[in-house]
């Protein structure tokens, strides 16, 4: 009987160690609204590496209403944000309204900047699907 208890205890301990080890190196999973805010904050400081860290490597961005995928993965995201910052070094985003519904965050954003010497302001609506502390999908409402 002691042999069975020791064997069971060993299996239990090994299982706990394996489970704990699978979480090593992972950051804590932030709630979806914190991930979305981390993206906005990184954008406003033009920190492309921090922006990329908010996205899953296999993330996909879609246009609404047609559902066309137009950005997929970290490499395309890096290209998108690098280009945006090269076009306008003053661009800023402010969330004017945020709705959080489970894993979805819907942001109404005010985008301001300077292009060709003229100030601009426009609004955009973005829907983020965030699980495991990362943006997996996003949808941009075409105005």
Secondary structure, 3 states (H helix, E strand, C coil): CHHHHHHHHHHHHHHHHHHHHHCCCCCCCCCHHHHHHHHHHHHHCCCHHHHHHCEEEEEEEEEECCCCEEEEHHHHHHHHHHHHHHHCCCCEEEEEEEEEECCEEEEEEEEEEEECCEEEEEEEEEEEEEECCEEEEEEEECC
